[in-house]
């Protein structure tokens, strides 16, 4: 199992619109294709205007296959055209759980 942590830095003031568009369009598309959303978070302290998503995959290959399938969807590309301009920066991390992690 791997966990993908995706962090998006948004333009100041863009959070409400970004979350509305994601909830209305992006969430369904990602959930259908990527599968297991572990959490979706916003920052309240520290670096603000940040969104963090955690997705679970069986393997790196599983992740690559699912992300390629998502990228091939015209509806996803249309969603990115609406939400992408609100993102200033993006960071992705692939995490593997330790043997004693509750998530395995």
DRENFI-861715 format. One record per residue (C-alpha): x, y, z; residue number from 1; residue in three letters. Coordinates in Angstrom, 2 decimals. Example, Ala and Ser with C-alpha at 12.3 -4.5 7.8 and 13.67 -1.06 7.14 Angstrom:
# DRENFI-861715
{{12.30 -4.50 7.80} 1 "ALA"};
{{13.67 -1.06 7.14} 2 "SER"};
***
This chain:
# DRENFI-861715
{{0.00 0.00 0.00} 1 "UNK"};
{{1.10 3.56 -0.69} 2 "UNK"};
{{-0.47 6.86 0.31} 3 "UNK"};
{{-0.31 9.81 -2.04} 4 "UNK"};
{{-0.31 13.17 -0.28} 5 "UNK"};
{{-1.18 16.00 -2.66} 6 "UNK"};
{{-0.84 19.55 -1.34} 7 "UNK"};
{{-2.19 22.50 -3.30} 8 "UNK"};
{{-1.31 26.11 -2.47} 9 "UNK"};
{{-4.19 28.31 -3.64} 10 "UNK"};
{{-4.37 31.99 -4.51} 11 "UNK"};
{{-5.50 34.01 -1.47} 12 "UNK"};
{{-9.29 34.21 -1.48} 13 "UNK"};
{{-9.74 31.27 -3.88} 14 "UNK"};
{{-10.50 28.62 -1.26} 15 "UNK"};
{{-14.35 28.83 -1.26} 16 "UNK"};
{{-14.60 28.70 -5.05} 17 "UNK"};
{{-11.99 25.92 -5.31} 18 "UNK"};
{{-13.79 23.77 -2.74} 19 "UNK"};
{{-17.19 24.37 -4.38} 20 "UNK"};
{{-15.92 23.35 -7.81} 21 "UNK"};
{{-14.08 20.34 -6.38} 22 "UNK"};
{{-17.10 19.13 -4.45} 23 "UNK"};
{{-19.44 19.64 -7.41} 24 "UNK"};
{{-17.20 18.16 -10.13} 25 "UNK"};
{{-13.74 16.96 -9.12} 26 "UNK"};
{{-14.59 14.72 -6.17} 27 "UNK"};
{{-16.92 12.43 -8.14} 28 "UNK"};
{{-14.46 12.09 -11.03} 29 "UNK"};
{{-11.53 11.31 -8.75} 30 "UNK"};
{{-13.48 8.96 -6.49} 31 "UNK"};
{{-14.77 6.93 -9.45} 32 "UNK"};
{{-11.27 6.48 -10.88} 33 "UNK"};
{{-8.78 6.75 -8.04} 34 "UNK"};
{{-10.84 4.88 -5.49} 35 "UNK"};
{{-9.87 5.38 -1.86} 36 "UNK"};
{{-9.86 8.96 -0.59} 37 "UNK"};
{{-8.50 8.85 2.96} 38 "UNK"};
{{-8.99 12.52 3.71} 39 "UNK"};
{{-9.41 16.02 2.33} 40 "UNK"};
{{-8.15 18.86 4.51} 41 "UNK"};
{{-7.67 22.64 4.57} 42 "UNK"};
{{-5.13 24.55 6.64} 43 "UNK"};
{{-6.24 26.80 9.49} 44 "UNK"};
{{-2.87 27.57 11.12} 45 "UNK"};
{{0.61 27.92 9.60} 46 "UNK"};
{{0.70 28.12 5.83} 47 "UNK"};
{{-2.78 29.18 4.81} 48 "UNK"};
{{-4.68 28.70 1.55} 49 "UNK"};
{{-3.60 25.06 1.37} 50 "UNK"};
{{-5.59 21.95 0.52} 51 "UNK"};
{{-4.26 18.48 1.32} 52 "UNK"};
{{-5.63 15.27 -0.18} 53 "UNK"};
{{-4.66 11.76 0.94} 54 "UNK"};
{{-5.32 8.87 -1.47} 55 "UNK"};
{{-4.57 5.18 -0.90} 56 "UNK"};
{{-3.31 2.84 -3.64} 57 "UNK"};
{{-2.35 -0.82 -3.65} 58 "UNK"};
{{1.02 -0.08 -5.31} 59 "UNK"};
{{2.93 2.47 -7.36} 60 "UNK"};
{{1.71 0.68 -10.50} 61 "UNK"};
{{-1.90 0.83 -9.30} 62 "UNK"};
{{-1.51 4.57 -8.72} 63 "UNK"};
{{0.07 5.13 -12.16} 64 "UNK"};
{{-2.72 3.19 -13.90} 65 "UNK"};
{{-5.51 5.01 -12.05} 66 "UNK"};
{{-3.98 8.48 -12.53} 67 "UNK"};
{{-3.51 7.80 -16.27} 68 "UNK"};
{{-7.17 6.75 -16.51} 69 "UNK"};
{{-8.24 9.94 -14.73} 70 "UNK"};
{{-6.07 12.14 -16.97} 71 "UNK"};
{{-7.66 10.56 -20.06} 72 "UNK"};
{{-11.18 11.67 -19.10} 73 "UNK"};
{{-12.37 14.78 -20.97} 74 "UNK"};
{{-14.52 15.70 -17.95} 75 "UNK"};
{{-11.38 15.76 -15.77} 76 "UNK"};
{{-9.55 18.01 -18.21} 77 "UNK"};
{{-12.59 20.33 -18.24} 78 "UNK"};
{{-12.58 20.39 -14.43} 79 "UNK"};
{{-8.85 21.24 -14.42} 80 "UNK"};
{{-9.57 24.14 -16.75} 81 "UNK"};
{{-11.87 25.60 -14.09} 82 "UNK"};
{{-9.89 24.83 -10.93} 83 "UNK"};
{{-6.30 24.82 -12.16} 84 "UNK"};
{{-5.97 28.58 -12.38} 85 "UNK"};
{{-6.59 28.87 -8.64} 86 "UNK"};
{{-3.56 26.71 -7.79} 87 "UNK"};
{{-0.28 28.54 -7.23} 88 "UNK"};
{{1.84 25.52 -6.33} 89 "UNK"};
{{1.44 21.76 -5.98} 90 "UNK"};
{{3.49 19.17 -4.10} 91 "UNK"};
{{3.06 15.40 -4.29} 92 "UNK"};
{{4.51 12.84 -1.90} 93 "UNK"};
{{4.24 9.06 -2.01} 94 "UNK"};
{{4.27 7.60 1.49} 95 "UNK"};
{{4.55 4.00 2.63} 96 "UNK"};
{{3.22 2.97 6.05} 97 "UNK"};
{{5.53 1.59 8.70} 98 "UNK"};
{{4.89 -1.95 10.00} 99 "UNK"};
{{3.19 -0.47 13.10} 100 "UNK"};
{{1.03 2.08 11.27} 101 "UNK"};
{{-2.74 1.76 11.77} 102 "UNK"};
{{-3.07 2.25 7.99} 103 "UNK"};
{{-1.62 -0.78 6.18} 104 "UNK"};
***
